Amino acid sequence: MDFCKDCIQGVIHEGEPQGTIEIFNGVACYVATPAIDYAKDKVILFLPDVFGIELINAQLLADSFAVNGFKVVAVDYFNGDSLPLDVLNSTSFDLRAWFANHGNQQTRPPLDKVIAMLKEEGVTKFGATGYCFGGRYTFDLAFENIIQCSVVSHPSLLKIPDDLEAYLTKSQAPLLINSCEVDDKFPASAQAKADEILGDGKFAPGYKREYFPGCTHGFAVRGDLNDPLIKAGKEGSFKAAVEFFKEHL
């Protein structure tokens, strides 16, 4: 396990969430539903960073996907114990200690419960958009071919090159990676390795990597929109995700 200081840095975005909190098999989820007609057999799983579904930034992102025609279910796999907002920008919070009680054993079962209930409700096609912590689970779900389309933005907890090689051999889900200039968890070396292993048609289902200069790990969710480059990265990564889902899901 390893996180960086940027995993808990950022700003709170302004807006009025339009979704609702619903319970799936005992698991709280933030659900954003399109106001227009949409494919009822498709859902995008929103897999949040350590601040979970309570972070307004995450809710507003989920709402934006819904505006583009996708039902979104953001999963509280932290069991009501995501990081509180007062930890944002902390220089002293012990993230390692928190993670000791938020590992795979604690966080994967809620995710599986939500997916199982969505399948019971008739969902047959899943996309996943994972941010930081959620990037790990996007890869895991793709390895198991539970999802049909993957998007990760500044992913954490990946083992390079092992997870990229596993993606190549195990998954059938097209993959979009939103990467950036300053990212200890998915640095330039990992970005180049992803292109080497999955690019140039090597991964037949589809692979694309976007790169956003001037951006830091966390930009797609917690970026400072007063910075023109970060604003461009946040908006560009979202636009790339929507286009990717529309093409592949």
Secondary structure by P-SEA (a helix, b strand, c coil): ccccccccbbbbbbccccbbbbbccccccbbbbbcccccccbbbbbcccccccccaaaaaaaaaaaaaccbbbbbccccccccccccccccccccccccccccccccaaaaaaaaaaaaaacccbbbbbbcccaaaaaaaaaaaccccbbbbcccccccaaaaaaaaaccccbbbbbbcccccccccaaaaaaaaaaccccccccbbbbbbbcccccccccccccccaaaaaaaaaaaaaaaaaaaacc
